[in-house]
Amino acid sequence: MGTGTQLLEIARSFQLEGTPLRVDNLGDGFINDTYIIKMADSPVKYILQRKNTNIFKDVPGMMNNIQAITRHLKKKISAAGGDPMREALTVVPAKDGKLYHVHDGEYWCVTVFISDSVSYDKADTPLLAERGGRGIGRFQAMLSDFDQPLVDTLPGFHNISFRYGQWDETLDRNPVHRAGSVRDLIAEIEARRSEMLEFYKLVETGQIPLRVTHNDTKIANMLFDHDGNVLCVLDLDTVLKAPCLYDFGDSIRSYTNTGAEDDPNLDNVSMSREMYDAFLRGYLSEADSFLTDTERRWLPFSARYITYEQVLRFLMDYIDGDKYYKVKYPEHNLVRTRAQLKLLRSIESQLF
């Protein structure tokens, strides 16, 4: 947050090409506050973000992860004859050389804005889903030989055992007395607990390996070129060492949903099997080279796993008083829960 004058002051703390003219709001993200910096004397634009330290406890570690990942990607892109400035994010350091700037206790970071690109809130054609799948598969493939350590900036992320610990504790506290009104939804969570834990044992025992993964692969986190191909994967805050199945499952949750993530009309919500098959086809065209047989076998279940986890997290945040996700109205997390549950049931009916 901040006034225009404060935002310009923050922008001037980074190694920008030229003089910042103004800083405008950009988008409406769940977690971070995002702005675009326009320059007085340069066509280059920049993305300025205030990182949410309630979620990201180690912003320096997170930015080190992003820098390491993007450098690796840029080398691969250059070797393949691509444009590393357009096909991978570019982190802009602060004037003191750090990858972030602290202002009034808030952490701010800057990347170069990638112009002449297209973004989507949702995939509306099988061709777009297939190309999105190819983009995520390519992202993972380029990082399949990345061997540097990464800071675990989100301990327990997609770890269903960890989530159940949070869930049980939230139900016990019931801080705003909402649990009683959603007992039907709580029962839906509990009915699937044992299956989810059985899947997670494969991760804990190493039968499903850890790789470099994005962990938030909705289509809004990709830029496309004007031919409809994935240009660049954005929003690398959540990059971790984790099963690549998480990225696949999260993509299916996003790409195949015929409604909105927070659709109040549940009749709109289902999994499009045509979109699922298209995304799978595109993903395997790039990822098949490094996937194990076990990973291939569990790809469909990962869609169920990630969607289920999102049902749990939206409902848990509702019961907890809306402390994690930004909400636009008091019942927003409950609406999200019901919409994601409808999607989960559709996935289960079509894939299992």
Order of alpha helices (4+ residues) and beta strands (2+ residues): alpha-beta-beta-beta-alpha-alpha-beta-beta-beta-alpha-alpha-alpha-alpha-beta-beta-beta-beta-alpha-alpha-alpha-alpha
